[in-house]
Amino acid sequence: MKIRMLVGGPPGAVLHDRPWPAEGSEVDGLPTTVAAHLIASGVAEEVTATPPGRGRKRKGDGDG
């Protein structure tokens, strides 16, 4: 699961035996349980093919 960090860690912090990524960094290769915990706690978000806010249109958007 690929995630994007929403929060930077303090100097010297580690994340699963590697330096804590900077805010906005994309991280891949973490165990799914670790990535899911970071997402659930609001520290990260899942990286998907569709950028946030560019998914499905709301009803009425783009209707003539």
Backbone torsions as a table, in degrees:
resi	resn	phi	psi	omega
1	MET	NA	127.6	179.4
2	LYS	-93.6	132.5	-179.6
3	ILE	-126.8	159.7	175.1
4	ARG	-118.9	127.8	-178.0
5	MET	-74.0	131.1	177.6
6	LEU	-99.2	-14.9	-177.1
7	VAL	-133.8	132.3	173.8
8	GLY	-84.5	149.1	179.6
9	GLY	-89.2	166.5	176.8
10	PRO	-71.0	160.2	179.4
11	PRO	-54.5	133.3	177.9
12	GLY	86.5	-3.8	-179.3
13	ALA	-71.3	150.2	178.5
14	VAL	-124.6	153.0	177.5
15	LEU	-130.2	107.6	178.6
16	HIS	52.1	55.7	176.5
17	ASP	66.0	24.0	174.3
18	ARG	-140.9	158.8	179.3
19	PRO	-57.2	142.7	-179.7
20	TRP	-63.4	128.9	-179.3
21	PRO	-68.7	153.9	177.5
22	ALA	-71.9	157.3	176.2
23	GLU	-56.7	132.8	179.7
24	GLY	91.7	-11.3	179.1
25	SER	-71.3	146.6	174.5
26	GLU	-100.3	135.5	-176.0
27	VAL	-126.0	135.0	177.1
28	ASP	-131.5	154.0	175.5
29	GLY	98.5	-0.6	174.7
30	LEU	-76.1	152.1	172.4
31	PRO	-57.9	145.0	-177.6
32	THR	-55.9	-38.9	-178.9
33	THR	-64.9	-37.6	178.8
34	VAL	-68.0	-47.6	179.4
35	ALA	-61.1	-43.5	-180.0
36	ALA	-63.2	-38.0	178.4
37	HIS	-65.6	-41.8	178.3
38	LEU	-63.5	-39.1	178.1
39	ILE	-66.9	-47.6	-178.7
40	ALA	-61.9	-31.6	-178.8
41	SER	-87.8	-1.1	176.8
42	GLY	83.3	10.5	-179.3
43	VAL	-85.3	-24.4	-177.5
44	ALA	-145.4	168.7	174.6
45	GLU	-132.8	152.2	179.2
46	GLU	-73.4	137.8	175.8
47	VAL	-87.8	121.9	179.3
48	THR	-118.1	171.9	179.3
49	ALA	-65.1	-29.9	-179.7
50	THR	-100.0	120.9	178.4
51	PRO	-59.5	148.9	179.5
52	PRO	-54.8	139.3	178.2
53	GLY	82.1	2.4	-178.6
54	ARG	-121.2	21.5	-179.0
55	GLY	-82.2	-140.8	-178.0
56	ARG	-61.3	147.0	176.4
57	LYS	-80.9	150.7	175.9
58	ARG	-77.3	158.2	177.7
59	LYS	-58.0	128.8	179.1
60	GLY	100.1	-22.1	178.1
61	ASP	-71.0	126.5	175.6
62	GLY	77.4	10.8	178.1
63	ASP	-88.7	95.1	173.8
64	GLY	36.3	NA	NA
